[in-house]
Amino acid sequence: MSVAQAILNRVKHMPKGRPFVGAVFAQVGSRASINKALSRLVQSGTLERVARGVYMRPKTSKYTGRVVRPSPLAVMEVITKANGETIQIHGAEAVRRLGLSTQMQVLPTFYTSGSTREIKVGNAVVRLRHVSKDRLQHAGTTVGVALTALYYIGKEGLSANVVSKIVSALSGEELMKLRACRMPRWMRSSLSLV
């Protein structure tokens, strides 16, 4: 069986609209042959290139008939997982999700354990910003969102009202996990007041 045929057989079983990296086919053949096969599948319309090295089976909307693009977070999760990195939403997005702000990010930005860079996803640019491991604790969970929001708000912006709003978004178990995180003294003392 050729490399192209082996890739096509695996692609047919992948869910539509879910991004993946070309590296998932590493055992099928050489990198050059995999890239060539993926390029041909994109040209034929079987796959769509979402970002450099990231592909998906096209998923069409039943309402508009257009191809539905994956969210920037889904694409970034695939890229960072392939690179062995951790990813977390930006502090501004964390604050918005917790109801402390209504501002939306103009450029989607995420924190990562990898290098700071910009990645083009379709027509949009997504920014990855390197941060310390302390800011990436419990990444992808409600506890991680709360911790990111606390770091983003900072020592000066933190009030009892803000802390109580963040704490109310957490369950008892999640609050215990948050308190167990590594954090600056000012953050720990503000959490102990609630």
C-alpha positions in Angstrom: 0.0 0.0 0.0 1.3 3.4 -0.9 1.9 6.2 1.6 -0.9 8.3 0.1 -3.4 5.4 0.2 -2.4 4.6 3.9 -2.9 8.2 4.8 -6.2 8.5 2.9 -7.5 5.3 4.7 -6.7 6.9 8.1 -8.1 10.3 7.2 -11.5 8.8 6.3 -11.9 7.6 9.9 -11.0 11.0 11.5 -13.9 13.2 12.7 -14.8 16.1 10.4 -13.8 19.6 11.7 -11.2 18.3 14.2 -7.7 19.6 13.5 -4.7 17.3 13.5 -0.9 17.6 12.7 0.8 15.7 9.9 3.1 14.1 12.5 0.3 11.6 13.3 1.2 9.7 10.1 5.0 9.5 11.0 5.0 5.7 11.0 3.4 5.5 7.5 6.4 6.8 5.6 9.1 9.5 5.3 8.3 13.1 6.2 8.6 14.2 2.5 6.2 11.5 1.3 3.7 12.3 4.1 3.9 16.1 3.2 3.4 15.3 -0.5 0.4 13.1 0.2 -1.2 15.6 2.6 -0.6 18.4 0.0 -2.4 16.3 -2.7 -5.3 15.6 -0.3 -5.6 19.3 0.3 -5.6 20.0 -3.5 -8.3 17.3 -4.0 -10.5 18.8 -1.3 -10.4 15.8 1.0 -8.4 17.8 3.6 -8.2 21.5 4.4 -5.0 23.1 5.7 -5.8 25.1 8.8 -2.3 26.3 9.7 1.2 25.3 8.8 1.4 21.5 9.5 -2.2 21.4 10.8 -5.0 19.9 8.7 -8.7 18.8 9.1 -11.4 17.1 7.2 -13.7 19.8 6.0 -17.0 20.1 8.0 -19.7 22.0 6.3 -22.4 23.9 8.2 -25.9 22.6 7.5 -27.1 26.2 7.7 -24.7 28.2 5.5 -23.1 25.4 3.5 -19.7 26.8 4.2 -16.7 25.0 5.8 -16.8 25.4 9.6 -13.3 26.4 11.0 -12.0 25.0 14.3 -11.6 27.5 17.1 -8.1 29.1 17.6 -7.9 27.3 20.9 -8.5 23.9 19.3 -5.8 24.6 16.7 -3.3 25.8 19.3 -3.9 22.8 21.5 -3.1 20.5 18.6 0.1 22.5 17.8 1.3 22.7 21.4 0.6 19.1 22.1 2.6 18.0 19.1 5.5 20.2 20.4 5.1 18.9 24.0 4.0 22.3 25.3 1.4 23.4 27.8 -1.2 26.0 26.8 -3.5 28.2 28.8 -5.9 31.0 27.9 -4.7 34.6 28.3 -5.5 36.4 31.5 -7.9 38.9 29.7 -9.9 35.9 28.4 -9.9 34.3 31.9 -11.2 37.5 33.5 -13.9 37.7 30.8 -14.9 34.1 31.4 -15.2 34.7 35.1 -17.6 37.6 34.5 -15.1 40.3 35.8 -14.8 42.0 32.4 -16.8 42.3 29.1 -13.8 43.1 26.9 -12.9 40.7 24.1 -9.4 40.1 22.8 -8.7 41.5 19.4 -5.9 39.1 18.7 -6.4 35.7 20.2 -3.5 35.2 22.7 -2.6 32.2 24.7 0.1 31.5 27.4 2.5 28.6 26.6 5.5 26.9 28.1 7.1 27.1 24.6 8.6 30.1 22.9 6.7 33.3 22.2 5.5 33.4 18.6 2.7 34.2 16.2 0.9 31.5 14.2 -1.3 32.2 11.2 -4.6 30.2 11.4 -6.6 30.8 8.2 -6.7 34.6 7.9 -6.2 35.3 11.6 -3.0 35.6 13.6 -2.9 33.8 17.0 -0.2 34.9 19.5 1.5 32.4 21.8 3.3 34.1 24.7 5.8 32.3 26.9 5.1 32.4 30.6 6.6 30.6 33.7 5.3 27.2 34.8 3.7 28.9 37.8 1.2 30.6 35.5 0.4 27.3 33.7 -0.6 25.2 36.7 -3.9 23.3 36.1 -4.0 24.6 32.5 -7.3 23.9 30.7 -9.3 23.6 33.9 -11.5 26.1 35.9 -8.7 26.2 38.5 -6.2 27.2 35.8 -8.6 29.9 34.6 -9.0 31.3 38.1 -5.2 31.3 38.7 -4.6 33.0 35.3 -7.2 35.7 36.2 -5.6 36.3 39.5 -2.2 36.8 37.9 -3.7 39.1 35.2 -5.6 41.3 37.7 -2.4 41.7 39.7 -1.8 42.8 43.3 -3.1 46.4 42.7 -6.4 45.3 41.0 -7.3 42.6 43.5 -10.1 43.5 45.9 -12.3 41.4 48.2 -15.1 41.7 45.7 -13.0 40.4 42.8 -11.6 37.5 44.9 -15.1 36.5 46.1 -16.4 36.5 42.5 -13.5 34.3 41.4 -14.0 31.9 44.4 -17.7 31.7 43.8 -17.0 30.3 40.3 -15.1 27.4 41.9 -16.4 24.3 43.6 -15.0 23.4 47.1 -12.6 20.9 45.6 -11.4 23.3 42.9 -10.9 26.0 45.6 -8.7 23.6 47.5 -6.6 22.9 44.4 -6.3 26.6 43.8 -5.0 27.2 47.3 -2.5 24.4 46.8 -1.0 26.0 43.8 2.4 27.8 43.9 1.7 31.5 44.0 3.0 34.8 45.3 2.4 35.7 48.9 0.0 38.6 48.0 -2.2 36.2 46.1 -2.2 33.6 48.8 -3.1 36.2 51.5 -6.0 37.5 49.4 -7.4 34.0 48.9 -7.2 33.3 52.7 -9.4 36.3 53.4 -12.4 34.6 51.6 
